């Protein structure tokens, strides 16, 4: 006797959808994605950033910008530092002052002679003593005047040298700060431009990624829809008839049944014999 088996199959339209989905998936995944279109990229440095780097690493600007001012400050220090600030007219001033002094001193000597003449001692010893005393005092005053003028010039030159030394020190601090401010401004402006360029690269990469993965996402939505339809669709039932048993299978089946019957008959005979013996 033929054996029948019942199997639940989805509706034909669900099978068609699943078959179409499998065909699309096979075709889509057959070719590899060109990932280079949406590989991460880093925007290069802006020109302002490059200029900032160049300035920061250039000797005398970013690096060692203080050096010439420190060197110049050194020239204004030490025992000879004042010499560059001596007035070129100082000697002229000294010469003119001493010349005037000598004129006044000569007038003083003439006054001694005039007084000696009036007293009748012109050319006498008293006049000579008075002249000697006057000349000694005049020479001393002249030397003090000259040394005072020289000291005044030195003091003024030394003060100017100290002032210039401080100015060079201040420049040694201020100039690098000014260079640093320029470098920082260039770096900041360049960073803004670089960020904008990076944002454009990222936007392009994201657009390329969305374009590349759009078919996969669309196929994913389709797969979800097909699965939802298949899970909610009513089943169709189809009978499947198995082939008839072969003669060997039939013979084995008959033998099995016959063996069972003969066994039961043997048990019956043995039971009857026991009843006669003990009955």
C-alpha positions in Angstrom: 0.0 0.0 0.0 1.3 3.4 -0.9 2.3 5.8 1.9 1.1 9.4 1.8 2.9 12.4 3.4 1.4 15.9 3.9 3.7 19.0 3.5 2.9 22.7 4.1 4.2 24.9 1.3 4.1 28.7 1.0 2.0 30.4 -1.6 3.4 30.7 -5.0 3.7 34.5 -4.9 5.9 34.1 -1.7 8.1 31.6 -3.5 8.4 34.0 -6.4 9.4 36.8 -4.1 12.0 34.7 -2.3 13.4 33.4 -5.6 13.7 37.0 -6.9 15.4 38.1 -3.7 17.9 35.3 -3.9 18.7 36.2 -7.5 19.3 39.9 -6.6 21.4 39.0 -3.6 23.6 36.7 -5.7 24.1 39.3 -8.4 24.8 42.2 -5.9 27.4 40.3 -3.9 29.1 38.8 -7.0 31.3 41.9 -7.5 33.4 43.4 -4.6 32.8 46.9 -3.4 35.2 49.6 -4.4 36.0 50.8 -0.9 38.5 53.3 -2.1 35.6 55.7 -2.9 34.7 56.0 0.8 38.1 55.4 2.4 38.9 57.9 5.2 41.0 60.9 4.0 42.8 63.6 5.9 42.8 67.2 4.6 46.3 68.6 4.0 47.7 71.6 5.8 46.4 75.0 4.6 48.9 77.5 3.2 48.6 79.6 6.3 49.5 76.6 8.5 52.5 75.9 6.2 53.6 79.6 6.6 53.2 79.3 10.3 55.4 76.2 10.4 58.0 77.9 8.2 58.0 81.0 10.4 58.2 79.0 13.6 61.2 76.9 12.3 63.1 79.8 10.6 66.2 80.9 12.4 65.7 84.5 13.6 62.0 84.4 13.5 60.4 81.6 15.5 63.7 80.0 16.6 66.2 82.3 18.1 64.2 85.5 17.4 65.7 87.0 20.6 69.4 86.3 19.6 70.3 89.6 17.7 68.9 91.7 20.6 70.7 89.7 23.2 73.9 90.1 21.2 73.4 93.9 20.8 72.6 94.2 24.5 76.0 92.5 25.2 77.7 95.3 23.2 76.2 97.9 25.6 77.5 96.2 28.7 81.0 95.9 30.1 83.8 98.6 30.6 83.6 99.8 27.0 79.8 99.8 26.6 79.5 103.6 27.1 81.8 104.6 24.3 79.2 104.3 21.6 77.1 106.9 23.4 79.7 109.6 23.9 78.7 112.8 22.3 80.8 113.5 19.2 80.6 117.2 20.2 81.8 116.7 23.7 85.4 117.6 23.0 84.2 120.7 21.1 82.2 121.7 24.2 85.2 121.1 26.5 87.5 123.1 24.2 85.1 126.0 24.0 84.5 126.0 27.8 88.2 125.9 28.6 88.9 128.6 26.0 86.4 130.8 27.7 87.9 129.9 31.1 91.4 130.8 29.9 90.1 134.2 28.6 88.6 134.9 32.0 91.7 133.8 33.8 93.8 136.1 31.6 91.6 139.0 32.6 92.3 138.1 36.2 96.0 138.3 35.7 95.6 141.6 34.0 93.7 142.9 37.0 96.6 141.9 39.2 99.0 143.9 37.0 96.7 146.9 37.0 96.5 147.0 40.7 100.2 146.5 41.1 100.8 149.5 38.8 98.4 151.7 40.7 100.2 150.8 43.9 103.7 151.3 42.4 104.6 147.6 42.8 104.4 146.7 39.1 107.1 144.0 38.5 107.8 143.7 42.2 108.0 140.6 44.3 104.5 141.0 45.7 103.0 141.1 42.3 104.9 138.0 41.4 103.6 136.2 44.5 100.0 137.3 43.6 100.4 136.1 40.0 101.8 132.7 41.2 99.0 132.2 43.6 96.4 133.2 41.1 97.8 131.0 38.4 98.0 127.9 40.6 94.4 128.4 41.7 93.3 129.0 38.1 95.1 125.9 36.8 93.4 123.8 39.5 90.0 125.3 38.7 90.6 124.6 35.0 91.5 121.0 35.7 88.4 120.6 37.9 86.3 122.1 35.2 87.7 119.8 32.5 87.4 116.7 34.6 83.8 117.7 35.5 82.9 118.1 31.8 84.5 114.7 31.1 82.7 113.0 34.0 79.5 114.5 32.9 79.9 113.1 29.4 80.8 109.7 30.8 77.9 109.6 33.1 75.5 110.6 30.4 76.9 108.0 28.0 76.8 105.3 30.6 73.2 106.1 31.4 72.3 105.9 27.7 74.2 102.6 27.4 72.2 101.2 30.4 69.0 102.4 28.8 69.9 100.8 25.5 70.8 97.6 27.3 67.3 97.5 28.9 65.7 98.3 25.6 67.5 95.4 23.9 66.4 93.0 26.6 62.8 94.2 26.3 63.0 93.6 22.5 64.5 90.2 23.1 61.3 89.3 24.9 58.8 91.3 22.9 59.9 90.3 19.4 59.5 86.5 19.9 56.1 87.2 21.4 55.1 89.2 18.3 56.4 86.5 16.0 54.5 84.0 18.2 51.3 86.0 17.8 51.7 86.0 14.0 52.5 82.3 14.0 49.4 81.6 16.2 47.2 83.7 14.0 48.4 81.9 10.8 48.0 78.5 12.5 44.5 79.3 13.7 43.4 80.7 10.4 44.9 77.7 8.6 43.2 75.3 11.0 39.8 76.7 10.2 40.5 76.2 6.5 41.8 72.7 7.1 38.7 71.9 9.1 36.5 73.1 6.3 38.4 71.0 3.8 38.2 68.0 6.1 34.4 68.5 6.4 34.1 68.5 2.6 36.2 65.3 2.4 34.0 63.6 5.0 30.8 64.7 3.3 32.0 63.3 0.0 33.1 60.1 1.6 29.7 59.7 3.3 27.9 60.4 0.1 30.0 57.8 -1.7 29.3 55.3 1.1 25.6 55.9 1.0 25.6 55.5 -2.8 27.6 52.2 -2.6 25.5 50.7 0.2 22.1 51.9 -1.1 21.5 48.6 -3.1 22.3 46.6 0.0 20.1 48.6 2.2 17.3 48.4 -0.3 17.7 44.7 -0.6 17.7 44.5 3.2 14.3 46.3 3.3 13.0 43.9 0.7 14.2 40.9 2.6 12.5 42.2 5.8 9.3 42.7 3.8 9.4 39.2 2.2 10.0 37.6 5.6 7.1 39.5 7.0 4.8 38.5 4.2 6.0 34.8 4.4 5.4 34.7 8.1 1.8 36.0 7.8 0.8 34.2 4.6 -1.6 31.1 4.9 0.0 27.8 4.0 -0.9 25.7 1.0 -1.1 21.9 1.5 0.0 19.4 -1.1 0.0 15.6 -0.9 3.1 13.7 -1.7 2.7 9.9 -2.6 5.6 7.7 -1.8 6.5 4.8 -4.2 5.0 1.3 -3.7 7.2 -1.2 -1.8 9.5 -3.5 -3.8 8.8 -7.3 -3.9 11.7 -7.9 -1.5 10.3 -5.4 0.9 6.9 -7.1 0.5 8.4 -10.6 1.1 10.2 -9.4 4.1 7.0 -7.9 5.5 5.1 -11.2 4.9 7.8 -13.2 6.5 7.8 -11.0 9.5 4.0 -11.3 9.8 4.2 -15.1 9.2 6.9 -15.5 11.8 4.8 -13.7 14.3 1.8 -15.9 13.6 3.9 -19.1 13.8 5.3 -18.0 17.1 1.8 -17.5 18.5 0.7 -20.9 17.2 3.7 -22.7 18.8 2.8 -21.0 22.1 -0.7 -22.3 21.7 0.4 -26.0 21.1 2.8 -25.9 24.1 0.0 -24.6 26.2 -2.4 -27.4 25.2 0.2 -30.1 25.9 0.8 -28.8 29.4 -2.9 -28.8 30.1 -3.2 -32.5 29.1 -0.2 -33.5 31.3 -1.4 -31.9 34.4 -5.1 -31.8 33.7 
